[in-house]
Amino acid sequence: MTINSISGNLTWTNPLIGNHQVVVGVVDSLGLGAAQGFTLTTKTNSLPTINSTPTTTATPNTP
């Protein structure tokens, strides 16, 4: 898990399914810092599903 120091984006290659406790901390040039904890929940990625009925008839020369 990494955090981009410019954008702040958190990326994680191949996360494991489940709940993960994460703590992010920073320290500035004066030595002052802060930390924030959170739970990151990862789930199985499912394929998209289309739930509609397609049109199966057409009339020539009509929009």
CYANA upper distance limits for C-alpha pairs under 8 A (distance plus 0.5 A):
  1 MET  CA     10 LEU  CA      7.46
  1 MET  CA     11 THR  CA      6.16
  1 MET  CA     12 TRP  CA      4.87
  1 MET  CA     13 THR  CA      7.53
  2 THR  CA     10 LEU  CA      6.17
  2 THR  CA     11 THR  CA      5.95
  2 THR  CA     12 TRP  CA      7.05
  3 ILE  CA      8 GLY  CA      6.23
  3 ILE  CA      9 ASN  CA      6.00
  3 ILE  CA     10 LEU  CA      4.92
  3 ILE  CA     11 THR  CA      6.93
  4 ASN  CA      8 GLY  CA      5.44
  4 ASN  CA      9 ASN  CA      5.81
  4 ASN  CA     10 LEU  CA      7.08
 15 PRO  CA     42 THR  CA      7.68
 16 LEU  CA     42 THR  CA      7.44
 17 ILE  CA     41 THR  CA      8.05
 17 ILE  CA     42 THR  CA      5.45
 17 ILE  CA     43 LYS  CA      5.76
 17 ILE  CA     44 THR  CA      7.15
 18 GLY  CA     41 THR  CA      6.22
 18 GLY  CA     42 THR  CA      5.81
 18 GLY  CA     43 LYS  CA      7.09
 19 ASN  CA     39 THR  CA      6.89
 19 ASN  CA     40 LEU  CA      6.23
 19 ASN  CA     41 THR  CA      4.96
 19 ASN  CA     42 THR  CA      6.98
 20 HIS  CA     39 THR  CA      6.00
 20 HIS  CA     40 LEU  CA      5.57
 20 HIS  CA     41 THR  CA      6.77
 21 GLN  CA     37 GLY  CA      7.69
 21 GLN  CA     38 PHE  CA      6.51
 21 GLN  CA     39 THR  CA      5.15
 21 GLN  CA     40 LEU  CA      6.84
 22 VAL  CA     37 GLY  CA      6.05
 22 VAL  CA     38 PHE  CA      5.95
 22 VAL  CA     39 THR  CA      6.55
 22 VAL  CA     40 LEU  CA      7.35
 23 VAL  CA     35 ALA  CA      7.15
 23 VAL  CA     36 GLN  CA      6.08
 23 VAL  CA     37 GLY  CA      4.64
 23 VAL  CA     38 PHE  CA      7.00
 24 VAL  CA     35 ALA  CA      5.99
 24 VAL  CA     36 GLN  CA      5.88
 24 VAL  CA     37 GLY  CA      6.82
 25 GLY  CA     33 GLY  CA      7.63
 25 GLY  CA     34 ALA  CA      6.18
 25 GLY  CA     35 ALA  CA      4.59
 25 GLY  CA     36 GLN  CA      6.96
 26 VAL  CA     33 GLY  CA      5.79
 26 VAL  CA     34 ALA  CA      6.15
 26 VAL  CA     35 ALA  CA      6.99
 27 VAL  CA     31 GLY  CA      6.21
 27 VAL  CA     32 LEU  CA      5.91
 27 VAL  CA     33 GLY  CA      4.53
 27 VAL  CA     34 ALA  CA      7.27
 28 ASP  CA     32 LEU  CA      5.99
 28 ASP  CA     33 GLY  CA      6.70
